[in-house]
Amino acid sequence: AEKLEVKYYDAYLLQQKQYIIGQAIETLRNRIDEFGVAEPSITQQGADRILIQLPGMADAEKAKQLINTTAKLDFMVVSYEKSAEELSKLIADAEKAGGYSMATLKYSEYVTRLNKDLEGKLPPKTVVYFEKAENAKSIEAGSMPMLLKTDTDLGGELLDTASVSFDQYGAPEVALRFNPLGATKFADLTGTHINEQMAVVLDKVIKTAPKINGKIPNGQAVITLGGARNQKDTMAEAQLIATALRAGALPA
């Protein structure tokens, strides 16, 4: 019998290790934003360790618990049942009645409370999440609400990987690949919702919401970033989204 030996190149293994560290750091950053710590420091130490410093955080056990939670990634179809104006008014009314805003609560608490207050006022099987405005420093400083369908049922556990690639003009984009079950679901969804948008959501924050141009049967998709920004900013955004997707998809 013949024997076949397969060996990974050291450079490839090193690259994969760096990917995983990058994923872990992005996941941790998402978690730590929830603490409201003023100036957290998250840095890579050596080849396979991450150092987290949280100034002024007294409860170490709570910090560990929050850090160890896996980021949740979802692909959700955008609903057009309410106009942007109607949505903004509903949100403003709920905030006024409850005496709260995104600035006064942690983001996850704000979104949970807002959607509870909007029960019965939103169409069935929908939820309001937010995307950070392009030039805003944080989501609290500038956010855009979107109405999303909750019955899409396509999550990060069905994603194999996400990476930065380039289109025919050399512009950065994000390439996604689903596992076989994810590919089937993705094909069904994209076929049913042509010319609609699909939001990529990490921990209830909308990272991007590209338009579905046609059915995608092979489990591979591309998120185009568009816009008139410079190559450096577009590349930074592509890397951020790809890392965020990997962070949500892989509990590194």
Backbone as CSV, one residue per row, in Angstrom:
resi,resn,N_x,N_y,N_z,CA_x,CA_y,CA_z,C_x,C_y,C_z
1,ALA,0.836,-1.195,0.000,0.000,0.000,0.000,0.875,1.251,0.000
2,GLU,0.455,2.226,-0.797,1.224,3.475,-0.842,0.851,4.363,0.338
3,LYS,1.808,5.169,0.767,1.568,6.066,1.897,1.750,7.512,1.429
4,LEU,0.785,8.359,1.793,0.858,9.771,1.419,1.025,10.610,2.680
5,GLU,2.058,11.409,2.703,2.296,12.253,3.872,1.990,13.709,3.523
6,VAL,1.160,14.349,4.351,0.783,15.745,4.119,1.396,16.597,5.217
7,LYS,2.028,17.674,4.825,2.667,18.550,5.819,2.317,20.011,5.533
8,TYR,1.932,20.740,6.573,1.679,22.169,6.421,3.002,22.935,6.435
9,TYR,3.089,23.954,5.596,4.255,24.830,5.663,4.250,25.592,6.988
10,ASP,5.431,25.796,7.555,5.533,26.541,8.811,4.942,27.947,8.663
11,ALA,5.166,28.561,7.510,4.662,29.924,7.274,3.138,29.949,7.339
12,TYR,2.487,28.886,6.789,1.022,28.787,6.800,0.533,28.646,8.241
13,LEU,1.186,27.778,9.018,0.779,27.565,10.413,0.927,28.848,11.219
14,LEU,2.009,29.577,10.956,2.251,30.843,11.639,1.150,31.861,11.300
15,GLN,0.783,31.896,10.000,-0.273,32.806,9.547,-1.607,32.455,10.220
16,GLN,-1.919,31.138,10.296,-3.164,30.697,10.928,-3.194,31.085,12.402
17,LYS,-2.033,30.948,13.062,-1.941,31.305,14.482,-2.216,32.797,14.673
18,GLN,-1.660,33.618,13.762,-1.880,35.066,13.834,-3.356,35.400,13.602
19,TYR,-4.000,34.688,12.645,-5.436,34.855,12.402,-6.219,34.627,13.696
20,ILE,-5.893,33.507,14.375,-6.643,33.112,15.567,-6.452,34.132,16.683
21,ILE,-5.209,34.618,16.849,-4.955,35.662,17.861,-5.766,36.921,17.508
22,GLY,-5.768,37.292,16.219,-6.536,38.458,15.768,-8.021,38.301,16.057
23,GLN,-8.560,37.098,15.785,-9.962,36.807,16.073,-10.251,36.986,17.554
24,ALA,-9.386,36.393,18.361,-9.596,36.438,19.815,-9.573,37.884,20.316
25,ILE,-8.644,38.679,19.819,-8.534,40.080,20.252,-9.792,40.858,19.864
26,GLU,-10.308,40.631,18.637,-11.530,41.319,18.191,-12.729,40.917,19.056
27,THR,-12.841,39.620,19.359,-13.924,39.136,20.214,-13.835,39.786,21.593
28,LEU,-12.621,39.798,22.147,-12.415,40.382,23.475,-12.746,41.865,23.478
29,ARG,-12.363,42.561,22.407,-12.649,43.998,22.338,-14.164,44.245,22.357
30,ASN,-14.912,43.424,21.607,-16.379,43.536,21.619,-16.933,43.350,23.023
31,ARG,-16.379,42.339,23.740,-16.845,42.055,25.092,-16.535,43.225,26.031
32,ILE,-15.297,43.719,25.955,-14.836,44.719,26.913,-15.559,46.048,26.723
33,ASP,-15.982,46.333,25.479,-16.791,47.534,25.228,-18.044,47.530,26.104
34,GLU,-18.515,46.305,26.437,-19.705,46.161,27.271,-19.453,46.605,28.717
35,PHE,-18.196,46.545,29.173,-17.929,46.890,30.574,-18.019,48.386,30.816
36,GLY,-17.809,49.165,29.756,-17.717,50.608,29.940,-16.393,51.022,30.578
37,VAL,-15.348,50.178,30.452,-14.026,50.554,30.979,-13.463,51.677,30.112
38,ALA,-12.912,52.689,30.758,-12.497,53.895,30.032,-11.422,53.621,28.984
39,GLU,-10.304,53.047,29.371,-9.213,52.844,28.407,-8.642,51.429,28.520
40,PRO,-9.368,50.440,28.013,-8.856,49.067,28.099,-7.637,48.888,27.203
41,SER,-6.732,48.016,27.616,-5.566,47.699,26.790,-5.588,46.204,26.499
42,ILE,-5.616,45.844,25.200,-5.594,44.435,24.795,-4.422,44.264,23.844
43,THR,-3.423,43.504,24.256,-2.225,43.374,23.421,-1.774,41.930,23.330
44,GLN,-1.164,41.610,22.191,-0.604,40.275,22.015,0.723,40.194,22.766
45,GLN,0.911,39.114,23.516,2.161,38.884,24.246,2.796,37.606,23.695
46,GLY,3.937,37.744,23.029,4.588,36.561,22.474,3.750,35.956,21.364
47,ALA,3.898,34.644,21.148,3.254,33.988,20.011,1.812,33.595,20.282
48,ASP,1.472,33.308,21.547,0.149,32.714,21.778,-0.523,33.173,23.071
49,ARG,-0.199,34.398,23.527,-0.859,34.915,24.727,-1.415,36.314,24.453
50,ILE,-2.485,36.663,25.187,-3.084,37.995,25.058,-3.153,38.603,26.454
51,LEU,-2.675,39.833,26.578,-2.714,40.543,27.858,-3.853,41.557,27.830
52,ILE,-4.727,41.477,28.850,-5.855,42.412,28.951,-5.687,43.223,30.224
53,GLN,-5.699,44.539,30.102,-5.622,45.415,31.272,-6.871,46.294,31.309
54,LEU,-7.578,46.262,32.434,-8.831,47.000,32.580,-8.700,47.976,33.751
55,PRO,-8.251,49.205,33.505,-8.057,50.180,34.590,-9.369,50.452,35.321
56,GLY,-9.316,50.402,36.655,-10.490,50.767,37.458,-11.555,49.693,37.556
57,MET,-11.301,48.509,37.000,-12.302,47.430,37.077,-12.001,46.572,38.305
58,ALA,-12.885,46.634,39.303,-12.606,45.974,40.582,-12.983,44.493,40.572
59,ASP,-14.075,44.143,39.860,-14.616,42.782,39.914,-13.940,41.878,38.873
60,ALA,-12.857,41.215,39.276,-12.078,40.381,38.347,-12.879,39.179,37.859
61,GLU,-13.698,38.579,38.736,-14.466,37.387,38.340,-15.496,37.733,37.264
62,LYS,-16.170,38.890,37.439,-17.168,39.315,36.444,-16.477,39.595,35.108
63,ALA,-15.287,40.210,35.182,-14.524,40.495,33.959,-14.209,39.203,33.230
64,LYS,-13.753,38.179,33.970,-13.414,36.887,33.346,-14.640,36.254,32.695
65,GLN,-15.772,36.318,33.391,-17.015,35.725,32.882,-17.429,36.385,31.559
66,LEU,-17.381,37.727,31.527,-17.777,38.460,30.319,-16.792,38.218,29.179
67,ILE,-15.496,38.145,29.522,-14.462,37.927,28.507,-14.633,36.559,27.840
68,ASN,-15.052,35.569,28.631,-15.136,34.198,28.116,-16.392,33.909,27.298
69,THR,-17.290,34.873,27.191,-18.488,34.678,26.371,-18.126,34.802,24.891
70,THR,-18.654,33.891,24.068,-18.363,33.936,22.632,-19.216,34.997,21.941
71,ALA,-18.614,35.766,21.042,-19.356,36.770,20.276,-20.394,36.076,19.387
72,LYS,-21.567,36.668,19.251,-22.635,36.043,18.464,-22.771,36.724,17.106
73,LEU,-22.643,35.923,16.074,-22.719,36.411,14.692,-24.021,35.938,14.054
74,ASP,-24.743,36.842,13.396,-25.983,36.490,12.697,-26.044,37.175,11.342
75,PHE,-26.652,36.489,10.374,-26.974,37.087,9.075,-28.491,37.252,9.067
76,MET,-28.971,38.509,8.964,-30.408,38.780,9.084,-30.903,39.622,7.919
77,VAL,-32.029,39.221,7.357,-32.610,39.956,6.232,-33.239,41.256,6.749
78,VAL,-32.995,42.366,6.039,-33.542,43.674,6.426,-35.022,43.734,6.042
79,SER,-35.845,44.233,6.974,-37.281,44.395,6.718,-37.569,45.834,6.297
80,TYR,-38.450,45.997,5.297,-38.817,47.343,4.824,-40.251,47.691,5.225
81,GLU,-40.747,46.999,6.270,-42.150,47.194,6.673,-42.384,48.544,7.353
82,LYS,-41.321,49.157,7.861,-41.422,50.510,8.431,-40.411,51.401,7.717
83,SER,-40.790,52.637,7.439,-39.845,53.555,6.805,-38.827,54.023,7.849
84,ALA,-37.722,54.597,7.381,-36.685,55.110,8.290,-37.266,56.164,9.228
85,GLU,-38.170,57.001,8.697,-38.795,58.063,9.507,-39.670,57.458,10.607
86,GLU,-40.493,56.458,10.223,-41.369,55.794,11.210,-40.537,55.142,12.311
87,LEU,-39.463,54.489,11.912,-38.588,53.791,12.854,-37.944,54.778,13.835
88,SER,-37.419,55.875,13.285,-36.773,56.886,14.126,-37.753,57.489,15.133
89,LYS,-38.999,57.702,14.698,-40.012,58.275,15.600,-40.354,57.292,16.718
90,LEU,-40.525,56.015,16.367,-40.822,54.996,17.384,-39.716,54.939,18.435
91,ILE,-38.456,54.998,17.973,-37.299,54.943,18.876,-37.271,56.176,19.783
92,ALA,-37.449,57.358,19.177,-37.432,58.613,19.949,-38.531,58.626,21.007
93,ASP,-39.735,58.156,20.633,-40.864,58.115,21.581,-40.574,57.163,22.743
94,ALA,-39.992,55.994,22.425,-39.679,54.995,23.466,-38.619,55.530,24.424
95,GLU,-37.596,56.202,23.862,-36.531,56.776,24.698,-37.090,57.862,25.624
96,LYS,-37.949,58.695,25.067,-38.523,59.807,25.841,-39.404,59.273,26.970
97,ALA,-40.240,58.280,26.639,-41.150,57.708,27.642,-40.367,57.006,28.751
98,GLY,-39.257,56.350,28.366,-38.486,55.584,29.361,-37.375,56.371,30.022
99,GLY,-37.046,57.534,29.467,-35.980,58.354,30.037,-34.601,57.727,29.919
100,TYR,-34.312,57.154,28.785,-32.994,56.546,28.570,-32.550,56.790,27.141
101,SER,-31.270,56.501,26.855,-30.743,56.613,25.492,-29.526,55.698,25.378
102,MET,-28.975,55.625,24.182,-27.797,54.799,23.971,-26.608,55.322,24.789
103,ALA,-26.631,56.613,25.069,-25.527,57.226,25.830,-25.605,56.903,27.318
104,THR,-26.814,56.562,27.820,-26.968,56.348,29.269,-26.941,54.870,29.659
105,LEU,-27.007,53.968,28.678,-26.979,52.527,28.969,-25.874,51.853,28.161
106,LYS,-25.439,50.662,28.602,-24.554,49.855,27.769,-25.341,49.479,26.520
107,TYR,-24.642,49.324,25.392,-25.332,49.095,24.122,-26.281,47.889,24.191
108,SER,-25.801,46.757,24.717,-26.644,45.548,24.734,-27.886,45.746,25.597
109,GLU,-27.721,46.455,26.731,-28.874,46.734,27.610,-29.857,47.675,26.910
110,TYR,-29.302,48.669,26.209,-30.137,49.632,25.486,-30.987,48.922,24.428
111,VAL,-30.338,48.059,23.627,-31.048,47.368,22.545,-32.123,46.434,23.109
112,THR,-31.799,45.732,24.190,-32.769,44.823,24.819,-33.975,45.613,25.333
113,ARG,-33.702,46.718,26.036,-34.792,47.522,26.597,-35.645,48.163,25.502
114,LEU,-34.968,48.719,24.488,-35.692,49.375,23.401,-36.657,48.405,22.722
115,ASN,-36.160,47.205,22.410,-37.014,46.233,21.712,-38.154,45.735,22.593
116,LYS,-37.932,45.696,23.914,-39.019,45.328,24.833,-40.098,46.421,24.807
117,ASP,-39.630,47.698,24.824,-40.572,48.821,24.802,-41.330,48.922,23.470
118,LEU,-40.733,48.394,22.401,-41.361,48.485,21.075,-42.222,47.263,20.737
119,GLU,-42.339,46.330,21.675,-43.176,45.143,21.443,-44.594,45.572,21.106
120,GLY,-45.140,44.989,20.045,-46.494,45.345,19.618,-46.538,46.539,18.680
121,LYS,-45.439,47.325,18.653,-45.392,48.483,17.752,-44.590,48.170,16.487
122,LEU,-43.768,47.133,16.565,-43.005,46.669,15.389,-43.744,45.502,14.751
123,PRO,-43.535,45.263,13.455,-44.159,44.103,12.819,-43.710,42.810,13.503
124,PRO,-44.533,41.739,13.453,-44.145,40.471,14.069,-42.818,39.957,13.499
125,LYS,-42.058,39.267,14.348,-40.776,38.646,13.963,-39.777,39.657,13.388
126,THR,-39.727,40.849,14.007,-38.700,41.829,13.626,-38.063,42.398,14.896
127,VAL,-36.883,42.979,14.726,-36.149,43.567,15.835,-35.383,44.787,15.298
128,VAL,-35.108,45.764,16.166,-34.319,46.937,15.755,-32.897,46.795,16.285
129,TYR,-31.920,46.799,15.386,-30.504,46.882,15.751,-29.906,48.103,15.051
130,PHE,-28.652,48.419,15.363,-28.047,49.654,14.863,-26.710,49.405,14.158
131,GLU,-26.445,50.256,13.180,-25.149,50.270,12.500,-24.443,51.568,12.890
132,LYS,-23.125,51.504,13.086,-22.369,52.715,13.435,-22.247,53.589,12.190
133,ALA,-22.540,54.875,12.333,-22.398,55.809,11.213,-20.928,55.856,10.782
134,GLU,-20.701,56.026,9.482,-19.366,55.872,8.905,-18.301,56.721,9.589
135,ASN,-18.603,57.968,9.894,-17.589,58.867,10.458,-17.654,58.995,11.980
136,ALA,-18.549,58.238,12.615,-18.686,58.334,14.076,-17.562,57.582,14.771
137,LYS,-17.156,58.110,15.929,-16.063,57.489,16.687,-16.548,56.213,17.373
138,SER,-17.783,56.231,17.846,-18.379,55.064,18.506,-19.835,54.975,18.072
139,ILE,-20.470,53.839,18.384,-21.871,53.669,17.980,-22.776,54.633,18.759
140,GLU,-22.375,54.980,19.994,-23.165,55.936,20.784,-23.114,57.335,20.159
141,ALA,-21.969,57.649,19.527,-21.792,58.989,18.942,-22.555,59.157,17.631
142,GLY,-22.845,58.051,16.957,-23.587,58.136,15.696,-24.047,56.766,15.259
143,SER,-25.359,56.546,15.247,-25.872,55.224,14.899,-27.054,55.327,13.950
144,MET,-27.256,54.264,13.177,-28.372,54.223,12.223,-29.197,52.966,12.498
145,PRO,-30.500,53.132,12.824,-31.328,51.961,13.123,-31.755,51.215,11.860
146,MET,-31.904,49.892,12.008,-32.465,49.083,10.922,-33.438,48.078,11.516
147,LEU,-34.496,47.818,10.781,-35.470,46.803,11.177,-35.056,45.486,10.524
148,LEU,-34.844,44.445,11.334,-34.348,43.164,10.824,-35.332,42.041,11.126
149,LYS,-35.371,41.051,10.242,-36.242,39.888,10.452,-35.539,38.877,11.366
150,THR,-36.277,38.374,12.349,-35.660,37.476,13.334,-35.745,36.000,12.936
151,ASP,-36.426,35.694,11.829,-36.599,34.275,11.471,-35.642,33.823,10.361
152,THR,-34.538,34.557,10.164,-33.578,34.188,9.121,-32.856,32.896,9.482
153,ASP,-32.464,32.740,10.755,-31.842,31.520,11.274,-30.565,31.124,10.524
154,LEU,-29.687,32.096,10.346,-28.385,31.818,9.719,-27.319,32.484,10.587
155,GLY,-26.565,31.679,11.330,-25.621,32.225,12.309,-24.178,31.894,11.994
156,GLY,-23.293,32.446,12.803,-21.850,32.294,12.611,-21.356,30.870,12.722
157,GLU,-22.127,30.017,13.403,-21.703,28.618,13.517,-21.743,27.907,12.158
158,LEU,-22.419,28.522,11.169,-22.512,27.923,9.826,-21.481,28.522,8.858
159,LEU,-20.600,29.385,9.377,-19.575,30.015,8.536,-18.254,29.278,8.710
160,ASP,-17.604,28.946,7.597,-16.283,28.314,7.672,-15.200,29.351,7.912
161,THR,-15.194,30.395,7.083,-14.158,31.416,7.239,-14.557,32.720,6.553
162,ALA,-13.827,33.774,6.871,-13.987,35.086,6.217,-12.598,35.676,6.064
163,SER,-12.333,36.254,4.903,-10.996,36.820,4.665,-11.113,38.027,3.742
164,VAL,-10.046,38.819,3.683,-10.015,39.975,2.782,-9.588,39.491,1.391
165,SER,-10.336,39.898,0.374,-9.933,39.608,-1.015,-10.045,40.917,-1.806
166,PHE,-9.839,40.851,-3.122,-9.854,42.072,-3.935,-10.700,41.847,-5.180
167,ASP,-11.460,42.883,-5.592,-12.272,42.748,-6.801,-11.398,42.980,-8.039
168,GLN,-12.041,42.967,-9.222,-11.270,43.063,-10.479,-10.549,44.403,-10.625
169,TYR,-10.972,45.404,-9.829,-10.310,46.711,-9.904,-9.308,46.909,-8.760
170,GLY,-9.097,45.854,-7.969,-8.131,45.927,-6.874,-8.682,46.527,-5.590
171,ALA,-10.017,46.722,-5.535,-10.618,47.275,-4.312,-10.840,46.160,-3.284
172,PRO,-10.522,46.403,-2.002,-10.698,45.369,-0.977,-12.175,45.024,-0.769
173,GLU,-12.434,43.744,-0.524,-13.774,43.267,-0.191,-13.620,42.118,0.808
174,VAL,-14.738,41.622,1.332,-14.676,40.529,2.310,-15.276,39.269,1.681
175,ALA,-14.480,38.197,1.634,-14.945,36.924,1.067,-15.400,36.008,2.196
176,LEU,-16.600,35.436,2.048,-17.168,34.531,3.053,-17.292,33.126,2.486
177,ARG,-17.126,32.127,3.343,-17.404,30.754,2.912,-18.173,30.025,4.015
178,PHE,-19.361,29.505,3.664,-20.186,28.767,4.617,-19.863,27.273,4.564
179,ASN,-20.185,26.562,5.658,-20.089,25.099,5.631,-21.287,24.554,4.831
180,PRO,-21.348,23.228,4.555,-22.420,22.706,3.674,-23.842,23.072,4.113
181,LEU,-24.148,22.967,5.417,-25.496,23.316,5.887,-25.745,24.812,5.698
182,GLY,-24.730,25.632,6.022,-24.845,27.084,5.850,-25.034,27.457,4.394
183,ALA,-24.321,26.739,3.502,-24.420,27.017,2.055,-25.845,26.801,1.553
184,THR,-26.488,25.730,2.032,-27.875,25.431,1.624,-28.820,26.529,2.110
185,LYS,-28.671,26.907,3.375,-29.541,27.961,3.945,-29.308,29.292,3.239
186,PHE,-28.028,29.598,2.973,-27.667,30.857,2.333,-28.240,30.924,0.915
187,ALA,-28.196,29.795,0.196,-28.754,29.731,-1.163,-30.265,29.995,-1.135
188,ASP,-30.957,29.363,-0.183,-32.413,29.554,-0.060,-32.753,31.017,0.250
189,LEU,-32.016,31.588,1.211,-32.281,32.969,1.633,-32.021,33.971,0.520
190,THR,-30.860,33.827,-0.137,-30.512,34.795,-1.179,-31.453,34.660,-2.374
191,GLY,-31.918,33.443,-2.632,-32.857,33.230,-3.735,-34.220,33.844,-3.463
192,THR,-34.611,33.849,-2.191,-35.936,34.362,-1.796,-35.945,35.880,-1.640
193,HIS,-34.764,36.480,-1.386,-34.732,37.909,-1.034,-33.877,38.742,-1.991
194,ILE,-33.944,38.430,-3.284,-33.179,39.189,-4.288,-33.617,40.666,-4.260
195,ASN,-32.633,41.567,-4.384,-32.826,43.029,-4.343,-33.156,43.570,-2.951
196,GLU,-33.099,42.691,-1.944,-33.231,43.154,-0.570,-31.829,43.179,0.056
197,GLN,-31.728,43.614,1.319,-30.424,43.676,1.987,-30.306,42.556,3.014
198,MET,-29.075,42.081,3.199,-28.818,41.142,4.281,-27.814,41.773,5.247
199,ALA,-28.207,41.922,6.510,-27.326,42.536,7.506,-26.422,41.480,8.125
200,VAL,-25.148,41.846,8.281,-24.184,41.013,9.001,-24.087,41.614,10.401
201,VAL,-24.511,40.843,11.421,-24.686,41.379,12.773,-23.759,40.667,13.752
202,LEU,-22.936,41.434,14.461,-22.057,40.862,15.485,-22.436,41.470,16.826
203,ASP,-22.862,40.598,17.753,-23.301,41.069,19.076,-24.313,42.203,18.961
204,LYS,-25.304,42.027,18.095,-26.422,42.964,17.910,-26.011,44.288,17.272
205,VAL,-24.761,44.393,16.827,-24.304,45.578,16.087,-24.242,45.202,14.603
206,ILE,-24.858,46.012,13.735,-24.834,45.745,12.289,-23.487,46.206,11.743
207,LYS,-22.696,45.253,11.222,-21.376,45.592,10.687,-21.488,46.097,9.242
208,THR,-22.425,45.549,8.501,-22.616,45.913,7.095,-23.961,45.333,6.651
209,ALA,-24.581,45.909,5.620,-25.887,45.402,5.158,-25.948,45.452,3.628
210,PRO,-25.184,44.586,2.954,-25.132,44.621,1.487,-26.433,44.146,0.834
211,LYS,-26.628,44.598,-0.413,-27.802,44.204,-1.200,-27.569,42.823,-1.814
212,ILE,-28.611,42.005,-1.836,-28.532,40.678,-2.456,-28.840,40.837,-3.951
213,ASN,-27.847,40.603,-4.795,-28.042,40.801,-6.242,-28.597,39.574,-6.955
214,GLY,-28.467,38.411,-6.331,-28.980,37.194,-6.962,-28.763,36.009,-6.043
215,LYS,-29.338,34.867,-6.382,-29.183,33.654,-5.568,-27.715,33.229,-5.573
216,ILE,-27.206,32.852,-4.391,-25.798,32.435,-4.274,-25.772,30.969,-3.833
217,PRO,-25.544,30.059,-4.799,-25.733,28.637,-4.507,-24.504,27.911,-3.948
218,ASN,-23.296,28.492,-4.066,-22.091,27.716,-3.760,-21.541,27.931,-2.343
219,GLY,-22.300,28.659,-1.504,-21.838,28.870,-0.130,-20.741,29.902,-0.008
220,GLN,-20.444,30.597,-1.134,-19.416,31.638,-1.089,-20.055,32.975,-1.445
221,ALA,-19.661,33.991,-0.715,-20.249,35.309,-0.948,-19.194,36.378,-0.740
222,VAL,-19.475,37.550,-1.275,-18.549,38.674,-1.145,-19.315,39.870,-0.593
223,ILE,-18.741,40.525,0.404,-19.302,41.784,0.904,-18.497,42.908,0.264
224,THR,-19.138,43.648,-0.645,-18.447,44.787,-1.277,-18.658,46.010,-0.400
225,LEU,-17.639,46.827,-0.278,-17.692,47.952,0.665,-18.034,49.267,-0.013
226,GLY,-17.747,49.384,-1.304,-18.160,50.575,-2.067,-17.726,51.879,-1.431
227,GLY,-18.421,52.941,-1.768,-18.123,54.258,-1.182,-16.902,54.888,-1.822
228,ALA,-16.732,56.162,-1.581,-15.639,56.913,-2.219,-14.457,57.115,-1.264
229,ARG,-14.320,56.181,-0.306,-13.214,56.331,0.638,-11.896,55.922,0.000
230,ASN,-10.795,56.268,0.647,-9.499,55.890,0.085,-9.204,54.417,0.351
231,GLN,-8.220,53.893,-0.371,-7.882,52.466,-0.310,-7.525,52.027,1.115
232,LYS,-6.813,52.885,1.835,-6.357,52.540,3.183,-7.549,52.339,4.133
233,ASP,-8.527,53.270,4.076,-9.711,53.164,4.940,-10.552,51.952,4.574
234,THR,-10.704,51.706,3.264,-11.490,50.560,2.806,-10.830,49.255,3.247
235,MET,-9.512,49.192,3.132,-8.764,48.004,3.548,-8.926,47.777,5.052
236,ALA,-8.844,48.853,5.826,-8.984,48.744,7.288,-10.378,48.212,7.646
237,GLU,-11.403,48.700,6.916,-12.771,48.245,7.186,-12.932,46.777,6.795
238,ALA,-12.375,46.393,5.644,-12.458,44.998,5.190,-11.806,44.067,6.210
239,GLN,-10.637,44.470,6.714,-9.937,43.649,7.711,-10.742,43.549,8.997
240,LEU,-11.346,44.682,9.403,-12.151,44.697,10.623,-13.351,43.765,10.496
241,ILE,-14.064,43.851,9.364,-15.257,43.018,9.172,-14.863,41.541,9.100
242,ALA,-13.814,41.226,8.323,-13.373,39.832,8.188,-12.982,39.266,9.552
243,THR,-12.248,40.052,10.330,-11.826,39.591,11.659,-13.030,39.431,12.574
244,ALA,-13.957,40.391,12.507,-15.170,40.310,13.348,-15.988,39.071,12.995
245,LEU,-16.085,38.761,11.702,-16.835,37.570,11.285,-16.145,36.306,11.761
246,ARG,-14.828,36.257,11.637,-14.104,35.073,12.115,-14.230,34.965,13.642
247,ALA,-14.201,36.120,14.302,-14.317,36.125,15.764,-15.671,35.585,16.196
248,GLY,-16.720,35.950,15.453,-18.041,35.450,15.777,-18.201,33.991,15.400
249,ALA,-17.534,33.588,14.322,-17.734,32.236,13.800,-16.918,31.197,14.544
250,LEU,-15.754,31.570,15.035,-14.862,30.607,15.667,-14.608,30.970,17.122
251,PRO,-14.989,30.125,18.064,-14.708,30.430,19.467,-13.232,30.169,19.758
252,ALA,-12.375,31.081,19.293,-10.932,30.842,19.323,-10.428,30.817,20.757
